[in-house]
Amino acid sequence: MVGALIVATSSGAFDVANADRGVGVETASDESALLGFEYPSEDRTLELNSDDADGGGGCFLGFCSPYRYNDVVIVVFEDNTPSNELSIGENDLTVDVDNDDIVGGEELRHEPTDDGLRVVLGDFRCSSAGAFGSGDQQHRSATVTIDAEVSGEKISIDLERTVDLECVAD
């Protein structure tokens, strides 16, 4: 009779391992998210200074024309997907402002860029006050809200962002 003897011994490897490690989960910043946003400043505030106006601001006998700002870039969208698969169509964005008094000309709009994404632009008016000559720009503020629903082959993005507008007083 032939017998076999099987011996089971430990290989010296670990059967169980414990590690005390922390895990942090964050959302990407707007600049490096899949749909990136390039804002006018880090704090998402667009300041309109009378020195940068495209015209207006003149006063005669206390009647003043507003300072005009045309084609001001509010947000530029960036495609940060690995395959650059995003495109933003005409109906994929909604742009609103909470204070119509600051908007003029062609108002708020979004236009296509060469890479298939969009740029949000606006024409703005800031009131001025004075008696004769150049008036002093008066403080006004508003918030622009941008809603985006964008999709690619394997990705879908739905988000809302705001940018503050401020007519800086002279």
Residue frames as qw, qx, qy, qz and C-alpha x, y, z in Angstrom:
[[0.000, 0.889, 0.459, 0.000, 0.00, 0.00, 0.00],
 [0.424, 0.249, 0.014, 0.871, 1.28, 3.34, -1.02],
 [0.210, -0.817, -0.468, 0.264, 0.44, 6.34, 1.06],
 [0.323, 0.565, 0.065, 0.757, 0.83, 9.96, 0.59],
 [0.395, -0.609, -0.418, 0.546, 1.46, 12.43, 3.21],
 [0.199, 0.722, 0.206, 0.629, 0.52, 16.03, 2.60],
 [0.442, -0.428, -0.379, 0.692, 1.96, 18.58, 4.91],
 [0.086, 0.858, 0.299, 0.409, 0.36, 21.99, 5.05],
 [0.515, -0.413, -0.222, 0.718, 2.58, 24.71, 6.34],
 [0.093, 0.935, 0.164, -0.300, 2.46, 28.46, 6.21],
 [0.696, 0.514, 0.104, 0.491, 4.37, 30.10, 3.38],
 [0.456, -0.313, -0.172, 0.815, 5.28, 33.05, 5.54],
 [0.025, 0.380, 0.350, 0.856, 3.12, 35.42, 3.48],
 [0.215, 0.062, 0.440, -0.869, 0.58, 37.67, 5.15],
 [0.021, 0.451, 0.883, 0.130, -2.96, 36.43, 5.33],
 [0.088, -0.900, -0.425, -0.035, -4.35, 39.75, 6.58],
 [0.437, 0.080, -0.083, 0.892, -2.90, 43.23, 6.41],
 [0.109, -0.883, -0.433, 0.146, -4.20, 46.38, 8.05],
 [0.418, 0.197, 0.050, 0.886, -3.16, 49.86, 7.04],
 [0.091, -0.776, -0.431, 0.451, -4.15, 53.12, 8.65],
 [0.289, 0.052, 0.377, 0.879, -4.34, 55.39, 5.61],
 [0.258, 0.591, 0.351, -0.679, -6.55, 58.38, 4.97],
 [0.353, 0.370, 0.673, 0.535, -8.40, 58.90, 1.73],
 [0.102, 0.537, 0.159, -0.822, -9.38, 62.31, 0.43],
 [0.354, 0.476, 0.706, 0.387, -11.92, 62.80, -2.34],
 [0.032, 0.571, 0.087, -0.816, -12.38, 66.19, -3.99],
 [0.597, 0.710, 0.372, 0.027, -14.09, 67.54, -7.05],
 [0.591, 0.155, 0.210, 0.763, -11.82, 69.06, -9.66],
 [0.024, -0.549, -0.100, 0.830, -11.49, 72.81, -9.86],
 [0.571, 0.709, 0.277, -0.307, -13.42, 74.46, -12.70],
 [0.205, 0.773, -0.495, -0.339, -10.17, 75.00, -14.62],
 [0.041, 0.373, -0.916, -0.139, -9.26, 71.29, -14.65],
 [0.650, 0.201, 0.610, -0.408, -12.71, 69.68, -14.69],
 [0.525, 0.245, 0.735, 0.353, -13.77, 67.74, -17.79],
 [0.211, 0.804, 0.361, 0.423, -15.66, 70.85, -18.92],
 [0.487, -0.241, -0.231, 0.807, -13.29, 73.61, -17.87],
 [0.029, 0.944, 0.317, 0.087, -14.29, 77.21, -17.21],
 [0.504, 0.080, -0.087, 0.856, -11.88, 80.10, -17.67],
 [0.164, -0.865, -0.452, 0.145, -13.16, 83.02, -15.57],
 [0.249, 0.869, -0.041, 0.426, -12.22, 86.72, -15.70],
 [0.058, -0.651, 0.573, -0.495, -10.62, 86.40, -12.24],
 [0.274, 0.072, -0.925, 0.254, -10.04, 83.80, -9.52],
 [0.174, 0.221, 0.678, -0.679, -12.98, 85.06, -7.47],
 [0.191, 0.475, 0.806, 0.297, -15.33, 84.88, -10.51],
 [0.036, 0.826, 0.314, -0.467, -15.89, 88.65, -10.52],
 [0.481, 0.451, 0.359, 0.661, -15.85, 90.75, -13.67],
 [0.193, -0.688, -0.229, 0.661, -15.02, 94.35, -12.78],
 [0.406, 0.696, 0.382, 0.453, -16.05, 97.06, -15.24],
 [0.378, -0.543, -0.091, 0.744, -13.83, 100.13, -14.78],
 [0.347, 0.877, 0.199, -0.265, -14.67, 103.39, -16.59],
 [0.112, -0.708, 0.536, 0.445, -11.06, 103.63, -17.89],
 [0.285, -0.093, 0.901, 0.314, -11.72, 100.44, -19.89],
 [0.507, 0.569, 0.501, -0.410, -15.11, 101.50, -21.30],
 [0.473, 0.270, 0.615, 0.570, -15.74, 101.48, -25.05],
 [0.021, 0.398, 0.264, 0.878, -17.47, 104.87, -24.81],
 [0.427, -0.713, -0.494, -0.257, -20.18, 106.85, -23.08],
 [0.563, -0.415, -0.405, 0.588, -20.05, 108.48, -19.69],
 [0.184, 0.242, 0.090, 0.948, -20.47, 112.02, -21.00],
 [0.105, -0.666, -0.637, 0.375, -22.65, 114.49, -19.09],
 [0.088, 0.297, 0.210, 0.927, -24.34, 117.73, -20.15],
 [0.396, -0.371, 0.060, -0.838, -26.49, 119.74, -17.71],
 [0.504, -0.235, 0.670, -0.492, -26.77, 116.71, -15.43],
 [0.915, 0.256, 0.094, -0.298, -27.94, 114.32, -18.15],
 [0.204, -0.594, 0.760, 0.170, -25.37, 111.55, -18.49],
 [0.826, 0.265, -0.404, -0.289, -24.96, 108.69, -20.90],
 [0.878, -0.401, 0.260, -0.012, -23.93, 105.34, -19.42],
 [0.097, -0.606, 0.747, 0.254, -20.45, 103.93, -19.87],
 [0.901, 0.282, -0.087, -0.318, -20.57, 101.18, -22.53],
 [0.332, -0.459, 0.817, 0.107, -18.68, 97.89, -22.51],
 [0.802, 0.376, -0.150, -0.440, -19.05, 95.78, -25.65],
 [0.856, 0.284, -0.433, -0.005, -18.16, 92.13, -26.31],
 [0.253, -0.634, 0.629, -0.372, -16.84, 91.53, -22.79],
 [0.625, 0.088, -0.775, -0.036, -15.77, 87.90, -22.26],
 [0.652, -0.523, 0.218, -0.503, -17.47, 86.41, -19.19],
 [0.745, -0.285, 0.602, -0.037, -16.47, 82.73, -19.47],
 [0.496, 0.498, -0.633, -0.326, -14.50, 80.61, -21.93],
 [0.934, -0.147, 0.245, -0.214, -15.23, 76.87, -21.92],
 [0.133, 0.606, -0.774, -0.123, -12.41, 74.33, -22.26],
 [0.952, 0.024, -0.207, -0.225, -12.57, 70.63, -23.19],
 [0.172, -0.650, 0.715, -0.190, -10.33, 68.79, -20.72],
 [0.948, -0.001, 0.253, -0.191, -11.48, 65.28, -21.65],
 [0.565, -0.377, 0.621, 0.391, -8.67, 62.92, -22.74],
 [0.488, 0.290, 0.695, 0.441, -10.15, 62.56, -26.24],
 [0.064, 0.266, -0.074, -0.959, -11.40, 66.16, -26.63],
 [0.035, 0.330, 0.891, 0.308, -14.85, 64.80, -27.42],
 [0.051, 0.643, 0.562, -0.517, -17.03, 67.60, -26.07],
 [0.098, 0.295, 0.375, 0.873, -18.92, 70.05, -28.19],
 [0.082, 0.471, 0.553, -0.682, -21.38, 72.66, -27.00],
 [0.165, 0.478, 0.670, 0.543, -24.33, 73.36, -29.25],
 [0.114, -0.406, -0.120, -0.899, -26.55, 76.41, -29.47],
 [0.654, -0.497, -0.245, -0.515, -29.17, 74.86, -27.16],
 [0.758, -0.122, -0.550, 0.328, -26.72, 73.37, -24.62],
 [0.323, -0.072, -0.377, 0.865, -26.25, 76.65, -22.69],
 [0.165, -0.848, -0.447, -0.233, -28.59, 79.02, -20.92],
 [0.399, 0.046, -0.255, 0.880, -27.27, 82.40, -19.77],
 [0.239, -0.827, -0.456, -0.227, -29.27, 84.72, -17.47],
 [0.265, 0.247, -0.341, 0.867, -28.60, 87.87, -15.46],
 [0.264, -0.584, -0.713, 0.284, -30.39, 88.99, -12.30],
 [0.059, -0.726, -0.170, 0.664, -30.17, 92.76, -13.02],
 [0.572, 0.583, 0.469, 0.337, -31.24, 93.81, -16.51],
 [0.002, -0.989, -0.031, 0.146, -30.23, 97.44, -15.82],
 [0.405, -0.657, 0.504, 0.388, -26.56, 96.53, -16.32],
 [0.565, 0.127, 0.719, 0.385, -27.07, 94.78, -19.68],
 [0.346, 0.737, 0.015, -0.580, -27.24, 96.65, -22.97],
 [0.189, 0.528, -0.666, -0.493, -26.44, 96.38, -26.66],
 [0.633, 0.133, -0.687, -0.330, -26.52, 92.77, -27.83],
 [0.766, -0.476, 0.159, -0.401, -27.02, 91.67, -24.20],
 [0.506, -0.429, 0.748, -0.013, -25.73, 88.26, -23.07],
 [0.843, 0.417, -0.188, -0.283, -24.90, 85.62, -25.64],
 [0.648, -0.397, 0.612, 0.219, -22.70, 82.64, -26.31],
 [0.587, 0.691, -0.297, -0.300, -20.81, 82.13, -29.52],
 [0.986, 0.044, 0.036, 0.159, -18.88, 79.17, -30.93],
 [0.249, -0.781, 0.499, 0.280, -15.10, 79.03, -30.75],
 [0.464, 0.553, -0.628, -0.291, -12.74, 77.37, -33.23],
 [0.050, 0.235, -0.959, 0.148, -12.49, 74.22, -31.08],
 [0.422, -0.317, -0.771, -0.356, -16.27, 73.56, -31.07],
 [0.297, -0.462, -0.664, 0.508, -16.88, 74.92, -27.60],
 [0.016, -0.857, -0.387, -0.339, -18.34, 78.29, -26.63],
 [0.288, 0.018, -0.309, 0.906, -17.47, 81.65, -25.14],
 [0.124, -0.796, -0.588, 0.079, -20.03, 83.66, -23.14],
 [0.284, 0.183, 0.055, 0.940, -20.00, 87.38, -23.98],
 [0.074, -0.777, -0.587, 0.214, -21.96, 90.40, -22.86],
 [0.181, 0.510, 0.098, 0.835, -22.57, 94.05, -23.60],
 [0.404, -0.570, -0.580, 0.419, -22.92, 96.11, -20.44],
 [0.031, 0.727, 0.108, 0.678, -23.91, 99.61, -19.40],
 [0.478, -0.390, -0.514, 0.596, -22.84, 101.33, -16.19],
 [0.017, -0.927, -0.335, -0.171, -24.60, 104.55, -15.23],
 [0.483, 0.097, -0.178, 0.852, -22.71, 107.78, -14.68],
 [0.190, -0.890, -0.401, 0.106, -23.45, 111.00, -12.82],
 [0.449, -0.207, 0.047, 0.868, -22.12, 114.54, -13.15],
 [0.205, 0.781, 0.237, -0.540, -22.88, 118.01, -14.53],
 [0.509, 0.799, -0.227, -0.225, -20.53, 118.59, -17.49],
 [0.181, 0.632, -0.751, -0.052, -17.86, 116.52, -19.23],
 [0.533, 0.067, -0.844, -0.004, -17.06, 113.00, -18.17],
 [0.682, -0.527, 0.014, -0.507, -19.35, 111.68, -15.49],
 [0.187, -0.427, 0.837, -0.287, -18.39, 109.47, -12.60],
 [0.561, -0.057, -0.776, -0.283, -19.33, 105.83, -13.06],
 [0.604, -0.405, 0.291, -0.621, -21.80, 104.67, -10.42],
 [0.152, -0.223, 0.953, -0.139, -21.66, 101.35, -8.60],
 [0.828, 0.082, -0.065, -0.551, -23.96, 98.62, -9.91],
 [0.180, -0.326, 0.928, 0.006, -23.75, 94.86, -9.64],
 [0.840, 0.155, -0.120, -0.506, -25.35, 91.77, -11.12],
 [0.509, -0.290, 0.810, 0.028, -24.89, 88.02, -11.23],
 [0.603, 0.369, -0.509, -0.491, -24.72, 86.04, -14.47],
 [0.714, -0.148, 0.654, -0.204, -25.89, 82.43, -14.21],
 [0.426, 0.446, -0.669, -0.415, -24.67, 79.91, -16.78],
 [0.817, -0.042, 0.513, -0.261, -26.40, 76.52, -17.11],
 [0.310, 0.508, -0.715, -0.367, -24.63, 73.93, -19.26],
 [0.863, 0.025, 0.467, -0.194, -25.86, 70.52, -20.39],
 [0.334, 0.679, -0.591, -0.281, -23.05, 69.05, -22.47],
 [0.892, -0.109, 0.434, -0.062, -22.41, 65.53, -23.68],
 [0.183, 0.577, -0.719, -0.341, -19.91, 63.56, -25.68],
 [0.639, 0.115, -0.711, -0.270, -19.77, 59.91, -26.74],
 [0.632, -0.198, -0.715, 0.224, -19.22, 58.56, -23.22],
 [0.265, -0.182, -0.458, 0.829, -19.76, 61.59, -21.02],
 [0.140, -0.752, -0.485, -0.423, -22.59, 63.82, -19.89],
 [0.318, -0.100, -0.380, 0.863, -22.14, 67.05, -17.91],
 [0.204, -0.773, -0.461, -0.386, -24.88, 69.13, -16.31],
 [0.488, -0.314, -0.380, 0.721, -23.80, 72.10, -14.20],
 [0.012, -0.931, -0.272, -0.243, -24.57, 75.66, -13.16],
 [0.572, -0.147, -0.170, 0.789, -22.02, 78.38, -12.46],
 [0.009, -0.958, -0.285, 0.038, -22.25, 82.08, -11.60],
 [0.520, 0.164, -0.020, 0.838, -20.07, 85.10, -12.35],
 [0.150, -0.806, -0.369, 0.438, -20.48, 88.41, -10.51],
 [0.393, 0.572, 0.220, 0.685, -20.44, 91.65, -12.51],
 [0.344, -0.726, -0.313, 0.506, -19.53, 94.92, -10.88],
 [0.296, 0.807, 0.091, 0.502, -19.55, 98.47, -12.22],
 [0.597, -0.281, -0.316, 0.681, -16.71, 99.96, -10.19],
 [0.043, -0.963, -0.261, 0.053, -17.55, 103.46, -8.95],
 [0.504, 0.560, -0.133, 0.645, -15.15, 106.30, -9.85]]
